[in-house]
Amino acid sequence: MTLIPKLAELGFGAVAIRPCRGGWDLDTPWFDSVSAEIAATAKEHGVSIVIDLDAPFYDDPECLDAFSLASQDAAIRDSAAANIRRWIEATSEMGAVAITFSTGRVCPRGSRPSVPEDHGEQILERLAGAIAPLVQLASPLGVNLALRPVSEHAIATVAHFERFGQWIGTDAPLGLAADVGEMLLGGEFPIGARLARLQHRLSCVYLCEPDLERGCDQRFGHGDIDLGRVWEVMTESGYGGPAVFRCCGHGRLGLVAAREALALLDLS
């Protein structure tokens, strides 16, 4: 709540928030009051909210991925869907412009699928069975669900998302939370033009660049990708949704990171 006014003063129009065990946590008695305070503070300062459910280690301190909606294990899929359902219902009154999530992996990192032939259409069928009910729940509540492709996940690229749209139905109001960093890893170029073509499905865009050597994100303006140019191409195409400037691993920089992000857009 103290950060939102400072970001608004700098010129930001949206803020992304993630679950935090013991902090912004569904299982704490203060969750509802904290959520209401966040929403009120954002509304007071004209800032939109994006809820990012991909909080690493939130449910299990040994598990990086928050969910696995694509698992071969029905119990794991059901648990993942139930968790997302809880977040949709618990945050529906916050007025978030999007709730973003990823599919998770088909099998845990480092292991092999128990059924080697289990790929492609079978995975898409499982995902459709898990995600379609969540979309049906969210839509009447005014909640915009958006899927974020993540490398090594069942939906790893924007191209995978487009194919999945054919399975879940093109009329299903499932948005795309495109991640520029993941697009880089997936070799999806040119980034700006690809996103411009899909702006009708874009709920938000994560602007970031992975630092593979350090296992985090690059600081803004310190990488090889011109994120400012990507944003320029998108806005010229008519996109008007939020951009999430993400630089995980650099929290110690505080608002310096926010100012570096604005400098990319010549708004600092």
N, C-alpha and C positions, 0 to 999 in steps of 0.2 A: 504493500500500500504506500510505502514511502517512495518507491521507485517510480510508480506511475506518474505522479506530478512532475518529477524531474524529466522523464522521457517526453512528456507532453510539452514541457517548456522548450525542450530542444527541437521539437517539431515532429516527433513520432506520432502516428495516428493509430497504432495498434501495439499490443503487447501479447507475447505468447507465454503461457504458463504451463508448468508440468506438475504432476503429482509429486509429493515429497513425503516420505514416510515420517510420521510424527509431526509434520507441518500441515501441508495441504493434503490431507489424508482422509479418505472416506471413513475409516474406522475410528477416527477421533471424535469426541463429543462436541468439539468446537468447529467441525467442518462446515455446517450450515451457516454459522455466524461469520466465519472467515470468508466464505464464498460470497455472502451478501455484501460484506465490506469491500471486497475486491470489485464486485460489480458496481457498487455505488461510487467508489472512487474513480473507476474507469468512466462511468457515465458523467460524473461531475467534470472531468477533464477532457471529455470528447474523445476518449480512446477506446477502440474496439478490442475485444478479447479473442484470442485463438487458444483453444485448449489442446495441448499436445500430450496425448496419452502414452507416447513412447518414452516413458521414464525408465531408464536402465536400473535394474536391481530393485525396483520398487516392491514387487511381490516376493522376490527370492534373492537374497544377497549373493547367490552363486549363479544367477541367471541374468545375462545382459539384456535379453529380449523380454519385453514386457508381456507379449502375447504370442500364441501360436494357433492361429485360426486355420492353418493348413496341415496340422499334424495328422498323422495316420491314426493316432490314438483319439478316439471319440471323446473320452473323458477330458483330455487336454483341450480339444476344440470347444467343448461345452463350457469348460471353466473360463476360457478366454472370452467367449461370447458373453457369458454371464457377467464378467468383470466390466466389459465395455458397456453392457446394458445398464449396470449400476451407475456408471459415470454419466451416461446419457440422461438417466432419470434424475440423478442428484444435481446436475448442473444445468438443467433445461431452463431454469429461470434466470440464469446469469446473462442470457442474451448474447452468447458467443457467436461470432461470425462463422466459426468452424470448430468442429472437434476432429482432430486428425489422429490417425492410427496407422499402423502397418500390419501386414498379415502374419509376420513371424516366419520361421523356417519350417520346412516340411519335416525335418528331423533335427535333433540337437547338433550344434556345431561339433565337427570331428567324428560324428558317427555316420553310418550308412543306412539308407532306408531298408526296412526289413523286407520290402517287396520291391525289387529292382525296377519292375515295370511301372511302378507307381509314379507317373509323371503326367505332364500335359493335361489332357482332358479330365482325368481323375482328380487332379489337384483343383482344377477350376470348378468342378462339380462340388467338391467339399467346401471350397471358399464361398461359392454362391449359396450353399445351404446354410453356412454360418453367418454371412454378411447380410443377405437379403432381409431376414427378420429384423436385424438391427436398423437397417434403412427404413423399414416399414414402421418401426417404433419411433424413430427420430423425426421423421417428416411431419406427422401431426403435431408434435411438440414444438415445431419450428426450429429444430436443431439440424444444422447442416453437417452431415458426416462427410469426411474427406479422407481418402486412402493415400498414404504416402509410400511410394515404391522405395524399397531399401535393398541394396545389393545382398545377394545370397538368400534373400527371402523369396517366398513363393511368387509374390509380385515384386520383381526387382527393378523394373524399368518402366518408363512411361509407355513404351510399346506393349509391355505386358498388361498394363492397366487398360489400354485400348482394347486388347483382346478380351480381357475379363469383362469389359462392358458388354460384349456380345453375349456372354453367359448370364450375367445378372440382369440384362435387359437395358437397352439404351434409354428407356424412359425412367428407370430407377434413379432417384435423385441422389446418387453417390458422386461426390465431388472428387477432384484430384488435388492432392497437396503435393505439388511437384517439388523435388529437392534437387537443386542445381549440383550439389556435391555428389549425389547418387547418380545423376545423369552423366557427370564426368566419369565416374567409375564404370558406368555401363556403355561408354563410348557414344552417347546420344548427342550428336552434333548436327547442325548448329543449334545451340541451346535456345537462344532467343527466338529463332524462327519456329522451332518445334513447339515451344510454349505458346507462341502467338497463334499457332494453328489450333491449339486446344483450349483457347481462352474460355470457350463456352462451358468447359468442365472444370476450370480452375477455381478452387475455393481459396487457395493461398499458395504462395511460393516461398520455399526456403532458399535464401541466398547465402551460400556458404561454399567453401572449398576445402576438401579434406587434406590434412597433413598426414600422409601415410607413414612417414618416418616416426612421428610422435604419437600417432593414434588419436589425434584430436582434429580440430579445424584450424585452418590458417587464420591469422589475424587479417582483418580487412585491409586491403591495400598492400599486403605482404606476399600474396600468392601470384600465380601466373594468369588467372582468369580475370577478365575485366567485368566484374559483377555490375558495375555501373552501366556498361554497354548492354549487358543482358537485360537489365531493368528498363533501359531506354527503348530497346526494341519492343519489349512487351507493352510498355505504356503507349508507344506509338501505334500499336495494333489495337488499342482500345481497352486493354485490361485495366480494371480499376479496383481490384481487390488488394488485400494486404500482402506485404512482403515481410517475411521473418528473417531478419539478419541474425544468423547463428554463428557463434564462434566458441563452441564448447572447448573447455580446457584453458580458457583465458579469463575466468571470473575475477582473478586478482586485479585485472585492469579496471574494473568498475566502469564508470561512464566514459573512460577513454575509448573503450571499444565502441560505444554508441557514437561518439564523435568521429571515429575512424570510419564507421559505416556511412555517416552523413557525408563525409568528405568524398566518398565514391560517387555521390550524386550531386556534388557541388552545392550542398545545402548547409554545410557546416558554418 
